[in-house]
Amino acid sequence: MPEQTQRDAQRPPHTAHGLRRTLAQNVRAERERQEQSQEQLAEAAGLTQQYLSDVERAKRNVSVDAIGRLADALHVKASRLFD
């Protein structure tokens, strides 16, 4: 396992990075479950496709506003994106 990935795996899920990783995994999983492309979800949420790509790779520190937009576009509660 690469050193960076190994460090990430050791971090508790409640850290800021752990929350970003959980959000990333859940946004992608829900988007794929709904058979939406990144472009479709980004447009529905009023975000760019690049921003959404960064969110799904846990590379972006996502604002509360953007989380709300994503949840609305996915038709789920924002809290579900952190389960």
C-alpha positions, 0 to 999 in steps of 0.5 A: 500500500502506498505510504499516503494511502496507508496513512489515510487508512489509519486516520479515524473517520471523524477527522476532517480528512476522514469526513471528506473521504466518507463524503466522497465515497457516498456522493459517488456511490449515490450518483452511480446508484442513480445512474447519473454522470458527473456532468449531470449531477454537477449541473443539477447541483449548480457545480462544475464537473471538475469541482464534483470530481474533486469532491468524489476524490476527497480533494476538496474541502466542501462547503456546507452550501455545496453539500446541501446542493449535492444532497438536494440534487441527489434527493437525499438528506445531507446527513446521509452523505456522511453515513 
